[in-house]
Amino acid sequence: MACDSTRVTEDTRGRRLGGAGPCLYSPSAEDPAPCRRRDAMATPAGTPEQPLRVAVVGSGPSGFYAAGHLLKAEELDVSVDMFDRLPTPFGLVRAGVAPDHPKIKSVIRVYEKTAANGAFRFFGNVRIGEDIAHAELSRHYHAVIYAVGAQTDRQLGIPGEELPGSWAATELVAWYNGHPDFRELEFDLSCTTAVVVGNGNVAMDVARMLVLPRAELEATDTADYAIEALAQSAVEEVVILGRRGPAQAAFTNPELRELGELTDADVVVDPAELEVDQHSARMIEHEGELTARRNVEILREFAGRPMRGRPKRVELRFLRSPVAIHGDGRAQSIELVRNELHHGGDGSMRAQATGEHEILDAGLVFRSIGYRGVPIDGVPFDEWQGTVPNEEGRVVDPHDQHSVSGVFVVGWIKRGPSGVIGTNKRDAQETVTNLLEDLAEGRLPAPEEPDPAAIEALVAERQPDLVRYAGWELIDAAEQAAGEPLGRPRVKLTRVEEMVDVALGRERTGGRSAA
Ligand code: NAP
């Protein structure tokens, strides 16, 4: 794609995007010097007359922490506009955190304080790259921060992975959390054994959710349709597979411990699975590996437990990798190979396949091996890492390693899908510090359209069903009101149209809007 300062593109709905203005990135090999640098600022921004104007794309934890840090910047007037493709904010706190972990969701109170700041605006139900192009954002703001997370999953790359019954764990997570894009998925829960591949906290969440009793599901904000499906599920055995050993597991202690506290399921670990090699034993004795040491202790405690006669079981097995999913038209079994651990030159312990194979009957397979970022139109992307190339949050053009002025990243699209919610606070601080340094040193480009009303008008023209923060508060109130008589934190709205109707005060009749 050549660099064209008057580039106009059409989106999937045939609307014109882009228009006049510089394109910030060209991935073309013939065009190694993309026209990414706009004029440095003539007048310093950050004053009451000319506030620093920042767009944050994505309203999950990293986006909110970035907004919070910006709005707290000392002796600087900053205004933040946050965009989200959904009418609802909070990203994975709403659509990723397990519904039976309400305490983790209470972090929303912090984000609500940020949203209450008079210099903060929310533009929900707006897709950057479809409704508004990246180049257009750059025309209206001194800086754009992408906080879009990692919106897809990693694949195993084994035969049979595409069979019905083989899913990404992230699909189940988004489904039970009522994400509008995933609500129509149909999980056939009529089999007795489900396998979860991976040893991270998402694997723990999925295993737990698959065996929670109806009463416990009903006390949460799990989507209604998912409560019904999970409560009627025939799954009575969940097998969690780690490709490496117990000392290398990525899950954390509280999440592992919870598997031992399930009302309806016994946790099962064969003591033979817990024999650790010499290197791992030395590693877990090391002070710095407290989580690994505790994980092994908890697993040993599980292995020594008598079965408590619960109707379901969750079993942890280690040193096994899936090599194929078999089945006639749908997943019926998974073929595994046993692994041995080998000491990598870099100090890591690597799984290496032996020749020993086994077959496990399973009608459901959830790969829980990590999330992956997706490219943002007009912004560099590292296909290998699944992230936007950056230096401490400053987006970098891979052609010449220079930073792309005025474009920043935070969260999983910056560093990859790792860490807990709090990790994003430090991460966002780093990016905001660098953004403010660029401002101080005159490296931020001056927006051509700095008037806040201009972007508001453009967004409203492109997306008439724009949902502002007050609209989200109406959705929030409606969901909580629906939950209250049932003793539930909320009953989630799971269709964008329903959310928009509530946010815009439209009446619905018979499931359809009357407006
Ligand atoms: P994760 O923590 O990175 O775990 C991914 C797991 O998949 C690892 O055990 C990894 O094993 C395994 N894996 C990767 N590729 C594999 C392959 N080809 N075959 C078999 N196994 C493979 O990812 P996650 O569980 O998706 O979690 C993402 C982040 O969200 C993490 O930081 C997590 O802590 C966080 N999270 C936190 C909570 C919570 O706090 N309650 C809940 C959910 C998620 P190797 O180690 O061998 O690569």
Boltz pocket constraint, residues with backbone or C-beta under 6 A from the ligand:
constraints:
  - pocket:
      binder: B
      contacts: [[A, 96], [A, 155], [A, 156], [A, 197], [A, 198], [A, 199], [A, 200], [A, 201], [A, 202], [A, 203], [A, 205], [A, 241], [A, 242], [A, 243], [A, 244], [A, 248], [A, 249], [A, 250], [A, 251], [A, 255], [A, 320], [A, 321], [A, 322], [A, 368], [A, 369], [A, 370], [A, 371], [A, 417], [A, 418], [A, 419], [A, 420], [A, 421]]
      max_distance: 6.0
